[in-house]
Structure formats: structure tokens, C-alpha cells
Amino acid sequence: MLSTGALRAHLLAARLAGPVATTREESLRSYRLFAARDPRVLLGLEPDGRWAEADLLRLMADRCGVSADPAHVSGPDVIDPERTVAALEAFAARLGAAARARVPVLLGTGHPHRLLEFYVTLARALSAAGCVVLTPAQGRPLDVATRFGVRTYCLDYVRGVALVREPGARPAWSGTGAHTHSPLPVRIALGALAEAGGPLPELVVGDHGWVCGAGQLGFEAIGLADTDDPALFVGEAEGRVAVAVPLDDAVRSDHYRPLTRYVLDRATRSART
């Protein structure tokens, strides 16, 4: 069992928290774009509040631990490991509640190269606990707006975890799916479930558009988010996202394994109570 102290030390050593690879410039750019309601950073969220840049900076300082000083404009950004640990506890509690109730769940990632293994392990544990891990609309084509224009992908699943891939390319365990912020995949997945009249997820787990897109549609959603992903934290503040965990979402995939162990241990204990 990984102790909280050991987890905190790992977060700092792996640069999942503390000074992270995401730069202050990247974070501030995202806050500017979010304030301007740029869909590239809204991730499917439709905020109720005005959320000016100053509001976002205050929110991210509160939820992530970034500097609240608007004059701090360069260098690595910072995540408070205590906030990460607290959010992981809340994340685990939601997983434990889902396992205890054996509800249908949907998992998806826009970061398959980094986070696929993390979610696959969660999917396996939820399935073993009696949850139905949903895999709707497998193979469905979708046109996703990217920085290079609109590209056609297919919705696919690796061991119960959704991702998008280029047509004809089968995703390997290493995570050969595409990186995306789009909420379109989760909208298509949820729409397919509604059309089929089958069970809808009572919990959506993921990142980027998977969390914000599901939360905007009224589904309970939890996920991971970096300092340049303000949408998840705005969604959490406005009640559309249940839990947003602040951490660097693009480190080596093996660095997330201790987090997986920690979350599953806490979730298992929560499911038993």
C-alpha cells in the first residue's frame, strides 16, 4: 500500500506536481483563450460565468496551486502536490462509490500515449467489481477539428477505454491513438447509447473533452487536468465536473502507476464502507 507521504514524494520526483513541464506561457495562453470562449480550450464546456483572465488565474491558483501573480509570465508552472493528493482522494471515492453500486461506466482519453494504461487499469478494476464498462459506437467515424484542420478519425476502444485513431490504424497497447481535446467523441458515444436505449453511464472517467463534454450533458464526470486545462476546473467550480485532479498529464506513462495503485487502494476501501 502506497502511503500519502510516498505518493507526495513520487508526484514531486516524477514532476507530476511541483514545478511541471507545462510552462507558465502555455497556461496563461489557455486562460486568455478560455476567457475569449475559444472552443479549443472550452473542451465542450459552456460556462455559466463570465470567467475573465483574472478570474481564471484566481481559480487555478486555488484549485491547482499555480502562482496567482499576474506579473509571473514565464518559466515552468507549478502544481501544489497537496491539492493533487486531495483531489485523488475525491477521485478514488467516486470510483469506490461506482464500484459499490455496480453502475455502468464509460472511460475515455485524449492522451492515449501517456494515460491509456492508467485508465485501462481502472476499467479492469471496475469491471471486476461488477460495473459494466461501456464501449458504444466502436469504429464510428468522426471529423475532429485540429490545429491542422479537420481530420477524420474513428472511435475505438483498448481494453474498455475509448480513444480516437486514424482510420485503418489499430491502436496498440503503447497507445497509438490520437491526442485530442475534442468533446465530439464522448458526445457520439453517449448519443449512440441513447439511441440504442441501453444503459447510460452513471460515471464518466477521463480527461479533456471526455470529462467536460460528459459533464456539460449532465453526466457525473471525473478526470485529470493540467495547468493549461482550465475547463475542467471551471466545470468543477460550476458543478458540471465532479472531480478535477491537477497534475501534469503528459509525463511518461509508467510514472502514473503509483497513482493507479493509490487510487485503487482508496477506492477499494471506499467501496467496502
N, C-alpha and C positions, 0 to 999 in steps of 0.2 A: 504494500500500500504506500503510495506516494504522499508524503506529508505536505502540508501547506507551505512550510518553510522550504522544502526541497523543490516544490513547484515554483515558488517565487524565485529561487536561485536559478532554476532552469530557464525561466522566462527571460531573466537578465542575461544569462550566458549565451542563449540562442538568439538574443536580440528580438525576441517576440514582444518584449516590453522594455522599458528603459529607453535609451536612445535607439531608434529604429532606422531601417534603411529608407523609409519614406521620408522625403525631405519636407522642410517647412514650406518651401516654394510650392510643392505639389499639393500640400494640404490647403494652403491659402488660395491657390487657384481653384480648387474644388469648392471652397466656400463662396468664392466670387461667382462661380458658375451656378451653384445652387441658389444663391440669392437672386440670380437672374432667371431662375426657373429653367435652366438648361436641362433637357431630358437626359443627356448623357450622364448626369450625376444625380438626377432625381430617382433613378432606378425603379421607376414605376410608382413612386410615392406622389401623392397630390397633397401637399402640406396645407393645413388649415391656416397656420400663422404666416406672417409676412416674412420672417426669417431673413433679416438683413445680415450682412457680413459680420457685424459686431455681435449680433445675437448668436450666430453660429459659432463664433470664436469662444464666446462665453459658455455655450452649451458643450463644445468639445473639450474645453478646459475642465468642465465639471464631470463629464462622462468618461473622458479618456486621460485627462491629466496633461494635455498639451499646454504650452505657455499661453496665458491669457493676455500677454503683452502684444498689442498690435504692431509695436515697433520691432518685434522679433520676426524677421522676414527671411532668414536663411539658415542653412545648416540642417542637421538631422532633426526630425520631430521626436517627441518624447511621449511615451505611454506609461502611466503610473501602474506598476505591477499589482499594487493593492486593488486597484479598480478592476484589473483583469481577473484576479483571483475571485473577487466578489461576484463579478458577472458570470464566471464559470460555475460558481456555486448555484446561482439562479438558473443558469442553463441546465445544469445537472438535475436540479429539482423539477424542471419542466419535463425532462426526459423520464425521470423517475415516475412522475405522475402519469405520463403516457403509457409507460410500461405496466404500471399498476392497473390502469383501466383498460389496457389492451386495445387501444384505439388505432384506427388506420393512420398511417404517417406517410409523408412524402419528403424525400430528401433530394436536394439538387445543388450543384455548384457551378459557379462561373470561373472557378480556379482549379480545374482538374489536375493541372500539373503539380500543384502544391498540396491541395486539400482533399483529393479524392480518397486517399487511404483513411484519413480521419473520418470522413462521412461513411465510408464502407464499413468500418468497424462499428460505428454507431448503428447502422442499418442491420448488421448481423445481430447485434445485441438486442435491438428492439424486436426483431423477428423471433429470436429465441425466447423472448419474454411473452410472445403471443400477439404482438402487433402485426397487422397486415401492412407490409411495405409496398406501397402502390407504385406501379410503373406504367402509367397511362400514355397513350399516343406515341408509343415507341416507333421510331422510324419516320415520324411525321416531319415533312419539310417545313422550314420556316425561314423567312427573309429577315435578317438582322442588320440593323444599321451599325456600321463600324466606322472608324476613322478613315478607312479606305473606301467607303461607300457601302452600299447594301450588298450583303453576301448571303448566299443560300446555305443553310446548314440543315442537319437532321437532328431531331431529338432522340437521344439514345440513353441507355442505362448500363452501368457497370456495377454488377452485384447490388442492385437495388438503388443506386444513386444516379440521378439524372445529370446529363451534361449535353452539350451540343458538339457536333462533329461535322466535318466536311463530308458531303455525300460520297459513299464508296470507301471511306476510311473507317476501319473498325478500331475503336479505342482499345488500346492495350492497358494492362494494369498500371503501367507507368503514367497513364493519363494523357493520351494523345488527343483529347478533346480540345475545343477552342476556349480561349479566355473570353468571357463576355460579361457585360454589366446589364444586359437587356432583361426586362421583365417578361418579354414575349414567351420564352419557354414555359414559365410557370403558368402564364395565362392559358396557353394551349393545353398544357397538362390538366389544369383544373377544368377547363372547358370540355375536354374530352370525357372527364369523369362525370360531369354534369349531364352531358348528352347521353352517356351510357346508362345513367340512372343508378350507377354503382355507388359504393361508399365514398364519401368525400373525406379528405384528411382532417383529422382533428388537431394535427400538429404538422407544420412545415419547418424543416430544418435545412439551413444552407447559408448562403451569402449573397451579396449583391442583389440583383433583381429577383432572385428566388424568394428572398425574405420580404423585401419591400413590395414586390408585386403581389405576393400572397397576403401580406398584411393589409394592403390597400383594399383587397377584395373581402376582407373581414375574417380571414383565417388566422388562427394563432400561429405566429411565426417567430422563430428564434434563430440567431446566427452570429457569425463572426464579421468583424469590420475593422478596417484600418483607419488611420487618422485622416485619410483623404476620401473616406466614405461617410460623409455627414448624414446621408439619407437615413441610414439605419438608426442613428441616434436621434434624429428628428422624429422618425417614426415611433421610437420608444418613448420620447417625451410627449408625443401626441396620442399615445395609446394604441397605435396600429402595430407596433412591433413589441412582442412580449419581453424579449431579452436581446440586447446587442452587446457582444463581448469585444472589448477593444484589444486588438493585438495586430502585429504585422502579419498580413495574410499571404505573404509571398516568400517566406523563408523555405529552406529545404524541407521536403515532406517528412523526413524522419524526425525533425525537431518537434512535430506535433504529437508524436507518440506518447510522451509523458502526459500531455494534456488529455489525450484519449483515456489513458489509464485513470487519471484523476477524476475525470468526468464520469466514467462508467462506475467507478467505485462509489462516488457520491450518489449517482443515480440509483444504483442497486440498493444502497441503504435507504434512500428516499422511497423507493418502490415497496420496501418491506414494512414501512411505517404506516 
